[in-house]
Amino acid sequence: MAPRSGNGGVLERARLALILALALASACRHRALPQAFAIPGDTGHTLRVEVINTTGKAGLARSGARLLRSAGIDVVNYFSTGDRMLDSTRILVRRGNAATGERVRSVLKVGRIVVQPDSTRLVDVSVQLGADFAARAPLEFHP
């Protein structure tokens, strides 16, 4: 018959208790992982926005769209137009009130809010980016 392992069990029980305590301590530790981007509609009504680059500077509409999306605003369309160039950014509220435009303005840090209802558009806000947005520091985004 093989000899019994251990020398009385006291050390083995202490070792098992220590392993169990470490396992419980690591399982009970709560780590909140940071969320990379806000999810549109996660905290209420989803704000639908279109971004229009009026400056002629390439890529500005995309930068504005990324900035708004990182704040949880749903950008449904972005494009550039060469019809007329604006010196300052205009935030046109198509549905809702000035508070809707203020939410967009707080993200962009520029722009004048104009309430201009238009039920034919499928967006809540139209953002016309002007030269004041283009003059800002370059925006850093992860690809």
C-alpha positions as CSV (number, residue, x, y, z in Angstrom):
1,M,0.0,0.0,0.0
2,A,1.3,3.4,-0.9
3,P,2.0,5.9,1.9
4,R,-0.4,8.7,2.3
5,S,0.8,12.0,0.9
6,G,1.3,14.9,3.3
7,N,2.3,15.1,6.9
8,G,-0.9,15.3,8.8
9,G,-2.9,17.6,6.6
10,V,-2.3,20.9,8.4
11,L,0.0,22.4,5.8
12,E,-2.2,21.1,3.0
13,R,-5.3,22.7,4.5
14,A,-3.5,26.0,5.0
15,R,-2.3,26.0,1.4
16,L,-5.9,25.2,0.1
17,A,-7.3,28.0,2.3
18,L,-4.7,30.5,0.9
19,I,-5.5,29.4,-2.7
20,L,-9.2,29.8,-2.1
21,A,-8.8,33.2,-0.5
22,L,-6.7,34.5,-3.4
23,A,-9.2,33.1,-6.0
24,L,-12.1,34.8,-4.2
25,A,-10.2,38.1,-3.9
26,S,-9.4,38.2,-7.6
27,A,-13.0,37.2,-8.5
28,C,-14.5,39.9,-6.4
29,R,-12.4,42.7,-7.7
30,H,-14.6,44.9,-10.0
31,R,-12.9,46.6,-12.9
32,A,-15.0,48.9,-15.0
33,L,-13.7,48.9,-18.6
34,P,-13.8,52.3,-20.3
35,Q,-16.2,52.5,-23.3
36,A,-14.5,53.6,-26.5
37,F,-17.4,55.5,-28.0
38,A,-20.8,56.4,-26.8
39,I,-23.6,54.4,-28.3
40,P,-26.2,56.5,-30.1
41,G,-29.6,56.2,-28.5
42,D,-28.2,54.5,-25.3
43,T,-29.3,57.4,-23.1
44,G,-32.5,58.6,-24.7
45,H,-33.5,60.0,-28.0
46,T,-31.0,59.5,-30.9
47,L,-30.1,62.8,-32.5
48,R,-29.8,62.4,-36.3
49,V,-27.4,64.8,-37.9
50,E,-26.0,65.5,-41.3
51,V,-22.6,67.3,-41.7
52,I,-21.9,69.5,-44.7
53,N,-18.4,70.9,-45.4
54,T,-18.7,74.3,-47.0
55,T,-15.1,75.3,-46.8
56,G,-13.6,73.4,-49.7
57,K,-11.0,71.9,-47.4
58,A,-10.8,68.1,-48.0
59,G,-11.8,65.7,-45.2
60,L,-13.4,68.3,-43.0
61,A,-16.9,66.8,-43.2
62,R,-15.4,63.4,-42.1
63,S,-13.6,65.0,-39.2
64,G,-16.8,66.7,-38.0
65,A,-18.7,63.4,-38.4
66,R,-16.2,61.5,-36.4
67,L,-16.2,64.1,-33.6
68,L,-20.0,64.0,-33.3
69,R,-20.1,60.2,-33.5
70,S,-17.5,60.0,-30.7
71,A,-20.0,62.0,-28.5
72,G,-22.8,59.5,-29.3
73,I,-24.6,61.6,-31.9
74,D,-25.8,59.6,-34.9
75,V,-24.4,61.1,-38.1
76,V,-26.4,59.7,-41.0
77,N,-24.7,61.6,-43.8
78,Y,-21.7,63.8,-44.4
79,F,-20.5,65.4,-47.6
80,S,-18.8,68.5,-49.1
81,T,-20.4,71.2,-51.3
82,G,-18.8,74.0,-53.2
83,D,-22.0,76.0,-53.7
84,R,-21.1,78.7,-51.2
85,M,-18.4,79.0,-48.7
86,L,-19.3,80.0,-45.1
87,D,-17.0,81.9,-42.8
88,S,-18.7,80.5,-39.7
89,T,-20.3,77.2,-38.8
90,R,-24.1,77.1,-38.8
91,I,-26.1,74.6,-36.9
92,L,-29.6,74.4,-38.5
93,V,-32.2,72.7,-36.3
94,R,-34.7,71.0,-38.5
95,R,-36.7,69.3,-35.8
96,G,-36.9,70.3,-32.2
97,N,-35.8,73.5,-30.5
98,A,-32.6,75.4,-29.9
99,A,-31.6,73.0,-27.1
100,T,-31.2,70.3,-29.8
101,G,-28.7,72.5,-31.6
102,E,-26.9,73.4,-28.4
103,R,-26.1,69.7,-27.9
104,V,-24.3,69.6,-31.2
105,R,-22.6,73.0,-30.6
106,S,-21.3,71.7,-27.2
107,V,-19.4,69.0,-29.1
108,L,-18.2,71.1,-32.0
109,K,-17.2,74.1,-29.8
110,V,-18.2,76.4,-32.7
111,G,-21.3,77.4,-34.6
112,R,-24.3,79.6,-34.5
113,I,-27.7,77.9,-33.9
114,V,-30.5,78.7,-36.3
115,V,-33.9,77.1,-35.8
116,Q,-35.1,76.4,-39.4
117,P,-37.8,73.7,-39.4
118,D,-37.9,71.4,-42.4
119,S,-40.1,68.4,-42.2
120,T,-38.9,67.1,-45.6
121,R,-35.4,66.3,-44.2
122,L,-34.9,63.1,-42.4
123,V,-32.5,64.6,-39.9
124,D,-32.9,66.6,-36.7
125,V,-29.9,68.9,-37.3
126,S,-27.9,70.0,-40.4
127,V,-24.4,71.2,-39.6
128,Q,-22.8,73.5,-42.2
129,L,-19.1,73.6,-41.3
130,G,-17.4,76.9,-41.9
131,A,-13.9,78.3,-41.9
132,D,-14.0,78.7,-38.1
133,F,-14.2,74.9,-37.7
134,A,-11.4,74.4,-40.3
135,A,-9.1,76.8,-38.4
136,R,-9.2,74.6,-35.2
137,A,-6.3,72.4,-34.2
138,P,-6.1,69.2,-36.2
139,L,-8.3,66.5,-34.7
140,E,-6.7,63.2,-33.6
141,F,-8.6,60.0,-34.3
142,H,-7.6,56.4,-34.2
143,P,-8.2,54.8,-37.5
